[in-house]
């Protein structure tokens, strides 16, 4: 991926090497470590993986990552055949982000849930999907990440299959499986991820912690396919952005004040000196007039036909609303907080701190714990009273008791003591 491949000069940079380790090698290795850690903890065997349902019968998220991988195989084969080697690496790196920052992160609960008759099929489907993706990806990326992919292949394939090739570099390069590609699903998920990224950006811009629940997110778009995609993934978006309600609409009026001004580069040459008079007239347009323009309508102003391509639309959020947009979609977060939302935010902060203590205490990912807590803060008390089940499920607590602990922390300016002990049944 360096300029050298295009016969351009390159100055070596240690910082560049560190960046590749941080953004490429470690995330890929962590994906492998995630799979092996939970597979060993759950006693998942090769036979279990082989018993998984066909990809077409697995949950949507499994079908999406497999489709995305096969689209990658098609793209990389195409670039390789054209000897456009510099174009091979970006999609490979993009897939690592798809795998780590979307598929694995969205499916963690499927991997760490306890095995039972009701969850077995879903759990094995998740393990089988991740295994198959890691094995195939090790072949796709082998020419550009030769040593890490070889280690993945040795651990995932050679270690469990006596008939396997000795090395990933002795395999035929993967051929695309067109049957596994679902372009509509990929486009829908792209739209959902755009909405999520816009929402995250809004939280960061306005310094609203991700663990603080908000009342609602409104998604504004006139794109019918995008409307359908986000409407069918309301629960996923709600969970990702920690909002209670997701609303999809094409009407911006309730959340934004719309205004328009001429696009002077287009209208200036066309109508000359009259552009200033047209600009003044545009300031008097109603939200309905502007919405009509955005839907492809045409207005006659001072004898000139004005369409959506002739104007620049400005969106001003109404009080209590923050807004971001990208292309055909805008998202609006209701940023107003009440006591109910603030208490749940404290509960989610507590979960994060308890998880950190679990890691510091070197507890296994499957270990159940006995949790103790104490605090004089009313919101902390309310968090444990109202959200005890949420806290217990997330941190694997079999008991939660009010009692002093050895860990002193601060949550939203409130002092809390916590105690975390491995439960007897986990010994």
Secondary structure, DSSP 8 states (H G I E B T S, - for coil): --GGGGT------HHHHHHHIIIIIHHHHHHHHHHHHHHHHHT--HHHHHTS--GGGS-HHHHHHHHHHHHHHHHHHHHHHTT-GGGHHHHHHHHHHHIIIIIIHHHHHHHHS---TTTHHHHHHHHHHHHHHHHHHHHHSTTTSHHHHHHHHIIIIITT-TTS-S-GGGS------GGG--HHHHHHHHHHHHHHHHHHHHHHHTT--TTS-EEEEEEEE--HHHHHHHHTTHHHHHHHHTEEEEEEES--TTTEEEEEEE-HHHHHHHHGGGHHHHHHHHTT--HHHHHHHHTT--EEETTEEE-GGGEEEEEEE-TTEEEEEETTEEEEEE----HHHHHHHHHHHHHHHHHHHHHHTT--TT--EEEEEE-S-HHHHHHHHHSHHHHHHHHTEEEEEE---SEEEEETTEEEEEEEEE-GGG-
